[in-house]
Amino acid sequence: MLQSFLPGAQPTPSANSNRGVLSAAANGLDGFIVQHGGDLDRVFGRAGIDPENLLHPTLSLPLTNYCKVLEEAACQTGCDNFGLRYGQQFQPQALGLLGYIGLCSATLEDALINFAQAFPFHQHSTLIELVDLGECYRFDYQVRHGAINERRQDAELTMGMAMNLVRHVLGPDWAPRHVAFEHGRPHDWHEHRDAFRSEVGFSQACNSLLIPKRDLIDKAMPGSDPILLMLIKDAIRQLGDNGGETGLLEQTRQTIQRTLHLGEPALDEIAHTLGLSEWALQRKLREQGLSFTQLVDQTRQQSAMAHLKQPDMSITRLASMLGYSETSAFSRAFKRWFGLSPKQWRSAAANPQ
């Protein structure tokens, strides 16, 4: 069983549809920055965020600016673990609609499932997977925006948000079985272990929490409200409505991304997942000036660039993640895309002229 949702990206603020991240994700951020000695005008100015937008939780912030403001806050306050600390105090109700989808669910297990299903409407260009591993659920999270390279603070914040949804029911001493982050191990990594009360791995393929199912079974949500839950689900779907052919293109790209690790994406399987015939999907892609093969190629390129910026990601492992049976096949494709080998590209990206 796999619940998997990957939203698209359009960084245009709007009160009617979300194309980035709902500003509820920055609830209390201004006060937290000041509390840690930061200069609000400087942090928000460098990140290109209008503080007025933070007063309206259903307005959309560009995801690039949102991740930038967290990284800038860490830099300006001198608090390297800014996202971690911000996430520790970020309670579910502060997330607005997304938080209340979890809080109004019948059980804690339902809350996690509903939270994962709703997250794409809250934040775009993001991988969200709630994977059933038998004894555990694994909650995976990863920003997939090609222009966002620095996203450590956002990852640590989001893992804290997810953990606090569980702790809302099980108490502050609850701990996941394991925590993983895609970024390298920071200097003050012991603070992460203390925050999660668990072993924490770094330089992993994805950010994730491993949650034992036995901790979730028959745990009722204290604020369960099925009628309010239905209304909130409907409201957040309206905020996140992509609509149109651009939405379908992004859905197709996301579905391809999600299945790359299984091998070469097949047109019939992707079309079936999207509820379309092969012919209909090909026609809709042609209307966007793309073939299925070109879209697979583009998706691999974007993913390759994002992962090569992680210094601990081996080229062999990346080739497998992108669906190549041999590293040499990935290297040939990469050289066709960029005129450089993956190793040369990584070196050039790390040492720009």
Contacts in CASP RR format, 6 or more apart in sequence:
PFRMAT RR
TARGET T0000
AUTHOR 0000-0000-0000
METHOD contacts of the structure
MODEL  1
MLQSFLPGAQPTPSANSNRGVLSAAANGLDGFIVQHGGDLDRVFGRAGID
PENLLHPTLSLPLTNYCKVLEEAACQTGCDNFGLRYGQQFQPQALGLLGY
IGLCSATLEDALINFAQAFPFHQHSTLIELVDLGECYRFDYQVRHGAINE
RRQDAELTMGMAMNLVRHVLGPDWAPRHVAFEHGRPHDWHEHRDAFRSEV
GFSQACNSLLIPKRDLIDKAMPGSDPILLMLIKDAIRQLGDNGGETGLLE
QTRQTIQRTLHLGEPALDEIAHTLGLSEWALQRKLREQGLSFTQLVDQTR
QQSAMAHLKQPDMSITRLASMLGYSETSAFSRAFKRWFGLSPKQWRSAAA
NPQ
1 132 0 8 1.000
2 129 0 8 1.000
2 130 0 8 1.000
2 131 0 8 1.000
2 132 0 8 1.000
3 113 0 8 1.000
3 116 0 8 1.000
3 117 0 8 1.000
3 129 0 8 1.000
3 130 0 8 1.000
3 131 0 8 1.000
4 128 0 8 1.000
4 129 0 8 1.000
4 130 0 8 1.000
4 131 0 8 1.000
4 258 0 8 1.000
5 116 0 8 1.000
5 117 0 8 1.000
5 119 0 8 1.000
5 120 0 8 1.000
5 128 0 8 1.000
5 129 0 8 1.000
6 120 0 8 1.000
6 126 0 8 1.000
6 127 0 8 1.000
6 128 0 8 1.000
6 144 0 8 1.000
6 254 0 8 1.000
6 255 0 8 1.000
6 257 0 8 1.000
6 258 0 8 1.000
7 119 0 8 1.000
7 120 0 8 1.000
7 121 0 8 1.000
7 123 0 8 1.000
7 124 0 8 1.000
7 125 0 8 1.000
7 126 0 8 1.000
7 128 0 8 1.000
7 240 0 8 1.000
7 250 0 8 1.000
7 254 0 8 1.000
8 120 0 8 1.000
8 124 0 8 1.000
8 125 0 8 1.000
8 242 0 8 1.000
8 247 0 8 1.000
8 250 0 8 1.000
8 251 0 8 1.000
8 253 0 8 1.000
8 254 0 8 1.000
9 19 0 8 1.000
9 20 0 8 1.000
9 63 0 8 1.000
9 124 0 8 1.000
9 125 0 8 1.000
9 145 0 8 1.000
9 250 0 8 1.000
10 19 0 8 1.000
10 20 0 8 1.000
10 124 0 8 1.000
10 242 0 8 1.000
10 246 0 8 1.000
11 19 0 8 1.000
11 20 0 8 1.000
11 62 0 8 1.000
11 63 0 8 1.000
11 64 0 8 1.000
11 65 0 8 1.000
12 19 0 8 1.000
12 60 0 8 1.000
12 62 0 8 1.000
13 19 0 8 1.000
13 53 0 8 1.000
13 59 0 8 1.000
13 60 0 8 1.000
13 61 0 8 1.000
13 62 0 8 1.000
14 59 0 8 1.000
14 60 0 8 1.000
15 56 0 8 1.000
15 58 0 8 1.000
15 59 0 8 1.000
16 239 0 8 1.000
17 60 0 8 1.000
17 238 0 8 1.000
17 239 0 8 1.000
17 240 0 8 1.000
17 241 0 8 1.000
17 242 0 8 1.000
18 58 0 8 1.000
18 60 0 8 1.000
18 121 0 8 1.000
18 122 0 8 1.000
18 123 0 8 1.000
18 124 0 8 1.000
18 239 0 8 1.000
18 240 0 8 1.000
19 60 0 8 1.000
19 62 0 8 1.000
19 124 0 8 1.000
20 60 0 8 1.000
20 61 0 8 1.000
20 62 0 8 1.000
20 63 0 8 1.000
20 66 0 8 1.000
20 123 0 8 1.000
20 124 0 8 1.000
20 125 0 8 1.000
21 60 0 8 1.000
21 61 0 8 1.000
21 63 0 8 1.000
21 66 0 8 1.000
21 122 0 8 1.000
21 123 0 8 1.000
21 124 0 8 1.000
22 57 0 8 1.000
22 58 0 8 1.000
22 59 0 8 1.000
22 60 0 8 1.000
22 61 0 8 1.000
22 96 0 8 1.000
22 97 0 8 1.000
22 98 0 8 1.000
22 122 0 8 1.000
22 123 0 8 1.000
22 239 0 8 1.000
23 53 0 8 1.000
23 54 0 8 1.000
23 56 0 8 1.000
23 57 0 8 1.000
23 58 0 8 1.000
23 59 0 8 1.000
23 60 0 8 1.000
23 61 0 8 1.000
24 57 0 8 1.000
24 58 0 8 1.000
24 94 0 8 1.000
24 95 0 8 1.000
24 96 0 8 1.000
24 97 0 8 1.000
24 98 0 8 1.000
24 122 0 8 1.000
25 61 0 8 1.000
25 66 0 8 1.000
25 95 0 8 1.000
25 122 0 8 1.000
25 123 0 8 1.000
26 54 0 8 1.000
26 61 0 8 1.000
26 66 0 8 1.000
26 69 0 8 1.000
27 54 0 8 1.000
27 57 0 8 1.000
27 90 0 8 1.000
27 94 0 8 1.000
27 95 0 8 1.000
27 96 0 8 1.000
28 54 0 8 1.000
28 94 0 8 1.000
29 54 0 8 1.000
29 69 0 8 1.000
29 73 0 8 1.000
29 86 0 8 1.000
30 40 0 8 1.000
30 44 0 8 1.000
30 51 0 8 1.000
30 54 0 8 1.000
32 73 0 8 1.000
32 85 0 8 1.000
32 86 0 8 1.000
32 89 0 8 1.000
33 40 0 8 1.000
33 43 0 8 1.000
33 73 0 8 1.000
33 76 0 8 1.000
33 77 0 8 1.000
34 40 0 8 1.000
36 73 0 8 1.000
36 77 0 8 1.000
36 78 0 8 1.000
36 79 0 8 1.000
36 82 0 8 1.000
36 85 0 8 1.000
37 77 0 8 1.000
38 73 0 8 1.000
38 76 0 8 1.000
38 77 0 8 1.000
39 76 0 8 1.000
40 51 0 8 1.000
42 76 0 8 1.000
43 69 0 8 1.000
43 72 0 8 1.000
43 73 0 8 1.000
43 76 0 8 1.000
44 50 0 8 1.000
44 51 0 8 1.000
44 69 0 8 1.000
46 68 0 8 1.000
46 72 0 8 1.000
47 65 0 8 1.000
47 68 0 8 1.000
47 69 0 8 1.000
47 72 0 8 1.000
48 65 0 8 1.000
48 68 0 8 1.000
48 69 0 8 1.000
49 61 0 8 1.000
49 65 0 8 1.000
49 66 0 8 1.000
49 69 0 8 1.000
53 59 0 8 1.000
53 61 0 8 1.000
57 96 0 8 1.000
57 97 0 8 1.000
58 97 0 8 1.000
58 239 0 8 1.000
63 123 0 8 1.000
63 124 0 8 1.000
63 125 0 8 1.000
63 126 0 8 1.000
63 143 0 8 1.000
63 145 0 8 1.000
63 148 0 8 1.000
64 145 0 8 1.000
64 147 0 8 1.000
64 148 0 8 1.000
66 154 0 8 1.000
67 143 0 8 1.000
67 145 0 8 1.000
67 148 0 8 1.000
67 150 0 8 1.000
67 151 0 8 1.000
67 153 0 8 1.000
67 154 0 8 1.000
68 150 0 8 1.000
70 82 0 8 1.000
70 83 0 8 1.000
70 86 0 8 1.000
70 153 0 8 1.000
70 154 0 8 1.000
70 157 0 8 1.000
71 150 0 8 1.000
71 151 0 8 1.000
71 152 0 8 1.000
71 153 0 8 1.000
73 79 0 8 1.000
73 82 0 8 1.000
73 83 0 8 1.000
73 153 0 8 1.000
74 80 0 8 1.000
74 81 0 8 1.000
74 82 0 8 1.000
74 83 0 8 1.000
74 153 0 8 1.000
79 85 0 8 1.000
80 186 0 8 1.000
80 187 0 8 1.000
80 188 0 8 1.000
81 156 0 8 1.000
81 186 0 8 1.000
81 188 0 8 1.000
81 191 0 8 1.000
81 192 0 8 1.000
82 153 0 8 1.000
83 153 0 8 1.000
83 154 0 8 1.000
83 156 0 8 1.000
83 157 0 8 1.000
84 156 0 8 1.000
84 157 0 8 1.000
84 160 0 8 1.000
84 191 0 8 1.000
84 192 0 8 1.000
84 195 0 8 1.000
86 153 0 8 1.000
86 157 0 8 1.000
87 156 0 8 1.000
87 157 0 8 1.000
87 159 0 8 1.000
87 160 0 8 1.000
87 161 0 8 1.000
87 164 0 8 1.000
88 160 0 8 1.000
88 164 0 8 1.000
88 195 0 8 1.000
90 157 0 8 1.000
90 160 0 8 1.000
90 161 0 8 1.000
90 164 0 8 1.000
91 164 0 8 1.000
91 168 0 8 1.000
92 99 0 8 1.000
92 100 0 8 1.000
92 102 0 8 1.000
92 103 0 8 1.000
92 161 0 8 1.000
92 164 0 8 1.000
92 165 0 8 1.000
92 168 0 8 1.000
93 99 0 8 1.000
93 100 0 8 1.000
93 103 0 8 1.000
95 122 0 8 1.000
95 161 0 8 1.000
97 118 0 8 1.000
97 122 0 8 1.000
97 232 0 8 1.000
97 235 0 8 1.000
97 236 0 8 1.000
97 239 0 8 1.000
98 115 0 8 1.000
98 118 0 8 1.000
98 119 0 8 1.000
98 121 0 8 1.000
98 122 0 8 1.000
98 236 0 8 1.000
99 115 0 8 1.000
99 165 0 8 1.000
100 228 0 8 1.000
100 232 0 8 1.000
101 111 0 8 1.000
101 114 0 8 1.000
101 115 0 8 1.000
101 118 0 8 1.000
101 229 0 8 1.000
101 232 0 8 1.000
101 233 0 8 1.000
101 236 0 8 1.000
102 110 0 8 1.000
102 111 0 8 1.000
102 112 0 8 1.000
102 114 0 8 1.000
102 115 0 8 1.000
102 165 0 8 1.000
102 221 0 8 1.000
102 229 0 8 1.000
103 111 0 8 1.000
103 168 0 8 1.000
103 221 0 8 1.000
103 223 0 8 1.000
104 221 0 8 1.000
104 223 0 8 1.000
104 224 0 8 1.000
104 225 0 8 1.000
104 226 0 8 1.000
104 228 0 8 1.000
104 229 0 8 1.000
104 232 0 8 1.000
105 111 0 8 1.000
105 113 0 8 1.000
105 114 0 8 1.000
105 221 0 8 1.000
105 224 0 8 1.000
105 229 0 8 1.000
106 220 0 8 1.000
106 221 0 8 1.000
106 224 0 8 1.000
106 226 0 8 1.000
107 216 0 8 1.000
107 218 0 8 1.000
107 219 0 8 1.000
107 220 0 8 1.000
107 221 0 8 1.000
107 224 0 8 1.000
108 166 0 8 1.000
108 169 0 8 1.000
108 170 0 8 1.000
108 215 0 8 1.000
108 216 0 8 1.000
108 219 0 8 1.000
108 220 0 8 1.000
108 221 0 8 1.000
109 213 0 8 1.000
109 216 0 8 1.000
109 217 0 8 1.000
109 219 0 8 1.000
110 221 0 8 1.000
111 165 0 8 1.000
111 169 0 8 1.000
111 221 0 8 1.000
112 130 0 8 1.000
112 137 0 8 1.000
112 139 0 8 1.000
112 162 0 8 1.000
112 165 0 8 1.000
112 166 0 8 1.000
112 211 0 8 1.000
112 216 0 8 1.000
113 130 0 8 1.000
114 229 0 8 1.000
114 233 0 8 1.000
115 162 0 8 1.000
115 165 0 8 1.000
116 128 0 8 1.000
116 129 0 8 1.000
116 130 0 8 1.000
116 139 0 8 1.000
118 233 0 8 1.000
118 236 0 8 1.000
119 126 0 8 1.000
119 128 0 8 1.000
120 126 0 8 1.000
120 128 0 8 1.000
120 240 0 8 1.000
121 236 0 8 1.000
121 237 0 8 1.000
121 239 0 8 1.000
121 240 0 8 1.000
122 236 0 8 1.000
125 143 0 8 1.000
125 144 0 8 1.000
125 145 0 8 1.000
125 146 0 8 1.000
125 148 0 8 1.000
126 141 0 8 1.000
126 142 0 8 1.000
126 143 0 8 1.000
126 144 0 8 1.000
126 145 0 8 1.000
127 140 0 8 1.000
127 141 0 8 1.000
127 142 0 8 1.000
127 143 0 8 1.000
127 144 0 8 1.000
127 206 0 8 1.000
127 257 0 8 1.000
127 258 0 8 1.000
128 140 0 8 1.000
128 141 0 8 1.000
129 138 0 8 1.000
129 139 0 8 1.000
129 140 0 8 1.000
129 258 0 8 1.000
130 137 0 8 1.000
130 138 0 8 1.000
130 139 0 8 1.000
130 140 0 8 1.000
131 137 0 8 1.000
131 138 0 8 1.000
131 140 0 8 1.000
133 210 0 8 1.000
134 213 0 8 1.000
135 212 0 8 1.000
135 213 0 8 1.000
135 214 0 8 1.000
136 177 0 8 1.000
136 210 0 8 1.000
136 211 0 8 1.000
136 212 0 8 1.000
136 213 0 8 1.000
137 210 0 8 1.000
137 211 0 8 1.000
137 213 0 8 1.000
137 216 0 8 1.000
138 208 0 8 1.000
138 209 0 8 1.000
138 210 0 8 1.000
138 211 0 8 1.000
139 162 0 8 1.000
139 208 0 8 1.000
139 209 0 8 1.000
139 211 0 8 1.000
140 206 0 8 1.000
140 207 0 8 1.000
140 208 0 8 1.000
141 155 0 8 1.000
141 158 0 8 1.000
141 159 0 8 1.000
141 162 0 8 1.000
141 206 0 8 1.000
141 207 0 8 1.000
141 208 0 8 1.000
142 155 0 8 1.000
142 182 0 8 1.000
142 206 0 8 1.000
142 207 0 8 1.000
143 151 0 8 1.000
143 154 0 8 1.000
143 155 0 8 1.000
144 257 0 8 1.000
144 302 0 8 1.000
144 303 0 8 1.000
144 306 0 8 1.000
146 302 0 8 1.000
146 305 0 8 1.000
146 306 0 8 1.000
149 306 0 8 1.000
149 309 0 8 1.000
151 183 0 8 1.000
152 181 0 8 1.000
152 183 0 8 1.000
152 186 0 8 1.000
155 181 0 8 1.000
155 182 0 8 1.000
155 183 0 8 1.000
155 207 0 8 1.000
156 181 0 8 1.000
156 192 0 8 1.000
158 207 0 8 1.000
159 179 0 8 1.000
159 181 0 8 1.000
159 196 0 8 1.000
159 207 0 8 1.000
159 209 0 8 1.000
160 195 0 8 1.000
160 196 0 8 1.000
162 209 0 8 1.000
163 176 0 8 1.000
163 196 0 8 1.000
163 209 0 8 1.000
166 174 0 8 1.000
166 176 0 8 1.000
166 211 0 8 1.000
166 215 0 8 1.000
166 216 0 8 1.000
167 174 0 8 1.000
169 219 0 8 1.000
169 220 0 8 1.000
169 221 0 8 1.000
169 222 0 8 1.000
170 215 0 8 1.000
170 219 0 8 1.000
173 197 0 8 1.000
174 197 0 8 1.000
174 215 0 8 1.000
175 196 0 8 1.000
175 197 0 8 1.000
175 198 0 8 1.000
176 196 0 8 1.000
176 198 0 8 1.000
176 209 0 8 1.000
176 210 0 8 1.000
176 211 0 8 1.000
177 198 0 8 1.000
177 210 0 8 1.000
177 211 0 8 1.000
177 212 0 8 1.000
178 198 0 8 1.000
178 199 0 8 1.000
178 200 0 8 1.000
178 201 0 8 1.000
178 208 0 8 1.000
178 209 0 8 1.000
178 210 0 8 1.000
179 192 0 8 1.000
179 196 0 8 1.000
179 198 0 8 1.000
179 199 0 8 1.000
179 200 0 8 1.000
179 201 0 8 1.000
179 208 0 8 1.000
179 209 0 8 1.000
179 210 0 8 1.000
180 200 0 8 1.000
180 201 0 8 1.000
180 202 0 8 1.000
180 204 0 8 1.000
180 206 0 8 1.000
180 207 0 8 1.000
180 208 0 8 1.000
180 210 0 8 1.000
181 192 0 8 1.000
181 200 0 8 1.000
181 201 0 8 1.000
181 202 0 8 1.000
181 203 0 8 1.000
181 204 0 8 1.000
181 207 0 8 1.000
182 203 0 8 1.000
182 204 0 8 1.000
182 205 0 8 1.000
182 206 0 8 1.000
182 207 0 8 1.000
182 310 0 8 1.000
183 202 0 8 1.000
183 203 0 8 1.000
183 310 0 8 1.000
184 202 0 8 1.000
184 203 0 8 1.000
184 310 0 8 1.000
184 311 0 8 1.000
184 312 0 8 1.000
185 201 0 8 1.000
185 202 0 8 1.000
185 203 0 8 1.000
186 192 0 8 1.000
186 202 0 8 1.000
189 200 0 8 1.000
189 202 0 8 1.000
192 200 0 8 1.000
193 199 0 8 1.000
193 200 0 8 1.000
203 310 0 8 1.000
203 311 0 8 1.000
203 312 0 8 1.000
203 313 0 8 1.000
205 313 0 8 1.000
205 317 0 8 1.000
205 321 0 8 1.000
242 250 0 8 1.000
242 251 0 8 1.000
245 284 0 8 1.000
245 287 0 8 1.000
245 288 0 8 1.000
246 288 0 8 1.000
248 274 0 8 1.000
248 284 0 8 1.000
249 284 0 8 1.000
249 285 0 8 1.000
249 288 0 8 1.000
249 290 0 8 1.000
249 295 0 8 1.000
251 274 0 8 1.000
252 270 0 8 1.000
252 274 0 8 1.000
252 281 0 8 1.000
252 285 0 8 1.000
252 295 0 8 1.000
253 295 0 8 1.000
253 298 0 8 1.000
253 299 0 8 1.000
255 270 0 8 1.000
255 273 0 8 1.000
255 274 0 8 1.000
256 265 0 8 1.000
256 270 0 8 1.000
256 295 0 8 1.000
256 296 0 8 1.000
256 299 0 8 1.000
257 299 0 8 1.000
257 303 0 8 1.000
259 265 0 8 1.000
259 269 0 8 1.000
259 270 0 8 1.000
260 299 0 8 1.000
260 300 0 8 1.000
260 303 0 8 1.000
260 321 0 8 1.000
260 322 0 8 1.000
260 323 0 8 1.000
261 320 0 8 1.000
261 321 0 8 1.000
261 322 0 8 1.000
261 323 0 8 1.000
262 323 0 8 1.000
263 323 0 8 1.000
263 324 0 8 1.000
263 325 0 8 1.000
264 296 0 8 1.000
264 323 0 8 1.000
265 296 0 8 1.000
267 278 0 8 1.000
267 281 0 8 1.000
267 282 0 8 1.000
267 292 0 8 1.000
268 278 0 8 1.000
270 281 0 8 1.000
270 292 0 8 1.000
271 277 0 8 1.000
271 278 0 8 1.000
271 280 0 8 1.000
271 281 0 8 1.000
274 281 0 8 1.000
276 284 0 8 1.000
281 292 0 8 1.000
282 291 0 8 1.000
282 292 0 8 1.000
285 291 0 8 1.000
285 292 0 8 1.000
285 295 0 8 1.000
290 298 0 8 1.000
297 333 0 8 1.000
297 337 0 8 1.000
300 322 0 8 1.000
300 333 0 8 1.000
301 337 0 8 1.000
303 321 0 8 1.000
303 322 0 8 1.000
304 318 0 8 1.000
304 322 0 8 1.000
304 330 0 8 1.000
304 334 0 8 1.000
304 337 0 8 1.000
304 342 0 8 1.000
305 345 0 8 1.000
307 313 0 8 1.000
307 318 0 8 1.000
307 321 0 8 1.000
308 315 0 8 1.000
308 318 0 8 1.000
308 342 0 8 1.000
308 345 0 8 1.000
308 346 0 8 1.000
308 349 0 8 1.000
309 346 0 8 1.000
309 349 0 8 1.000
311 346 0 8 1.000
311 350 0 8 1.000
315 327 0 8 1.000
315 330 0 8 1.000
315 331 0 8 1.000
315 342 0 8 1.000
315 343 0 8 1.000
316 327 0 8 1.000
318 330 0 8 1.000
318 342 0 8 1.000
319 326 0 8 1.000
319 327 0 8 1.000
319 329 0 8 1.000
319 330 0 8 1.000
319 331 0 8 1.000
322 330 0 8 1.000
324 330 0 8 1.000
324 333 0 8 1.000
330 342 0 8 1.000
331 341 0 8 1.000
331 342 0 8 1.000
334 340 0 8 1.000
334 341 0 8 1.000
334 342 0 8 1.000
334 345 0 8 1.000
335 341 0 8 1.000
338 345 0 8 1.000
340 348 0 8 1.000
END
